[in-house]
Amino acid sequence: MENLYPLAQTVVTLLKQRGLRITFAESCTGGRLAALLTSVPGASDVFEGSCVAYANRIKSDWLHVSETTLARYGAVSRECVEEMLAGIKAISGAECAVAVSGIAGPGGGTPQKPVGTVYIGVTVPGKSEVFHCLFKGDRQSVQNASVRFAYEKMAEFLKKS
């Protein structure tokens, strides 16, 4: 696994400098975003907590992703990730959030949503965006690429805020 620690350090530093807090709603990354952040000393100053919402029932019950969204668009969709972002921000009270839902593989892909399809939502005060990504490689590669992308986008958004 590549070393993403410097990226996490950058995000923690930027959050501290701006007096902001962060939270995560993760599906296909299975808690990797939170694990990476908490490996940085001082993360407790900026990290509120996170939710690993793997099952649709948890996305719905805990993060308040609507059943209609899940039925119409699926868990791996822009719409679902938008609702995951809103849900985790409401639960945590954090100003910044990342939400991830995707198909890490090796199974689960379809022609419309092949393995490696990942939606990553990033929000900071004044800016929110959901990215549609298609990562290549095995399960771990897709998960790692998702974590890297999420941290890169969070750092980019924080530098511009």
C-alpha positions in Angstrom: 0.0 0.0 0.0 1.3 3.4 -0.9 2.1 5.9 1.8 -0.8 8.4 2.1 0.3 9.6 5.5 1.7 12.9 4.2 -1.6 13.7 2.6 -3.5 13.1 5.8 -1.0 15.3 7.7 -1.7 18.1 5.2 -5.4 17.8 5.7 -5.1 17.8 9.5 -2.8 20.8 9.3 -5.2 22.7 7.0 -8.2 21.9 9.2 -6.4 23.1 12.3 -5.4 26.3 10.6 -8.9 27.0 9.6 -10.6 25.9 12.8 -12.7 23.3 11.0 -13.7 19.7 11.8 -14.2 16.7 9.5 -16.2 13.6 9.4 -16.5 10.6 6.9 -19.3 8.4 5.6 -17.6 5.4 3.9 -18.9 2.4 2.1 -16.4 0.8 -0.3 -13.4 2.2 1.6 -14.5 0.4 4.7 -13.1 2.9 7.3 -9.8 3.6 5.5 -10.4 7.3 5.4 -10.9 7.5 9.2 -8.0 5.1 9.9 -5.6 7.2 7.9 -6.7 10.4 9.5 -6.4 9.0 13.1 -2.9 7.8 12.3 -1.9 11.5 12.4 -1.0 13.0 15.8 -3.4 15.8 16.6 -6.3 14.4 14.6 -8.5 14.5 17.6 -8.5 18.3 17.3 -10.3 18.1 14.0 -12.0 14.7 13.7 -15.5 14.2 14.9 -16.0 10.6 13.9 -17.2 8.6 11.0 -19.7 6.0 9.8 -18.9 2.9 7.7 -22.2 2.4 6.0 -21.7 -0.7 3.9 -25.3 -2.0 3.8 -28.1 0.0 2.2 -30.1 -0.4 5.4 -27.4 1.4 7.3 -27.1 4.1 4.7 -30.8 4.6 5.1 -31.3 4.2 8.8 -28.1 6.0 10.0 -27.3 8.5 7.3 -30.9 9.1 6.2 -30.3 8.2 2.5 -33.8 7.9 1.2 -35.2 4.5 0.1 -36.3 6.2 -3.1 -32.7 7.3 -3.9 -31.4 3.8 -3.2 -34.2 2.2 -5.4 -34.0 4.7 -8.2 -30.2 5.4 -8.5 -28.6 2.7 -6.3 -26.0 3.0 -3.5 -23.3 3.7 -6.1 -24.6 7.0 -7.4 -24.1 10.7 -7.1 -27.5 11.1 -5.5 -26.7 8.5 -2.7 -23.3 10.2 -2.0 -24.9 13.6 -1.8 -27.4 12.3 0.8 -24.5 10.5 2.7 -22.7 13.8 2.9 -25.8 15.6 4.2 -26.5 12.8 6.7 -23.0 12.5 8.2 -22.7 16.3 8.5 -26.1 16.5 10.3 -25.1 13.7 12.7 -21.6 15.0 13.5 -21.9 18.7 13.3 -18.6 18.9 11.4 -18.1 21.6 8.8 -16.2 19.3 6.4 -17.1 15.8 5.2 -16.2 13.1 2.7 -18.5 10.4 1.5 -17.6 7.4 -0.6 -19.6 4.7 -2.3 -18.4 2.4 -5.0 -17.7 -1.0 -6.4 -14.2 -2.2 -5.4 -14.6 -5.6 -6.9 -13.8 -8.2 -7.9 -17.5 -8.8 -8.3 -20.5 -6.5 -8.2 -19.9 -4.6 -11.4 -22.3 -4.1 -14.3 -22.0 -2.7 -17.8 -23.4 0.6 -16.5 -21.3 0.6 -13.3 -18.2 -1.5 -13.8 -15.8 -2.5 -11.0 -13.8 0.5 -10.1 -16.8 2.9 -10.3 -16.7 5.1 -7.2 -18.5 8.3 -6.3 -16.6 10.6 -3.9 -18.2 13.6 -2.3 -16.2 16.3 -0.6 -17.7 19.3 1.2 -16.1 22.3 3.0 -17.8 25.6 3.9 -18.8 27.2 0.6 -18.0 24.3 -1.7 -19.4 20.8 -2.2 -18.9 18.5 -5.1 -19.4 14.8 -6.0 -16.9 13.2 -8.3 -17.6 10.2 -10.5 -14.4 8.1 -10.7 -13.4 5.0 -12.5 -10.3 3.4 -10.9 -8.4 0.4 -12.4 -6.9 -2.5 -10.6 -7.8 -5.0 -7.9 -10.0 -4.4 -4.8 -7.2 -2.9 -2.7 -6.1 -0.7 -5.6 -9.6 0.7 -6.0 -9.9 1.3 -2.3 -6.5 3.0 -2.1 -7.1 5.1 -5.2 -10.4 6.2 -3.6 -8.7 7.2 -0.4 -6.0 9.1 -2.2 -8.5 10.9 -4.4 -10.6 11.9 -1.4 -7.7 13.3 0.5 -6.3 15.1 -2.5 -9.7 16.8 -3.1 -10.1 17.7 0.6 -6.7 19.3 0.7 -7.4 21.1 -2.6 -10.8 22.4 -1.3 -9.3 23.5 2.1 -6.4 25.4 0.4 -8.9 27.3 -1.6 -11.3 28.0 1.3 
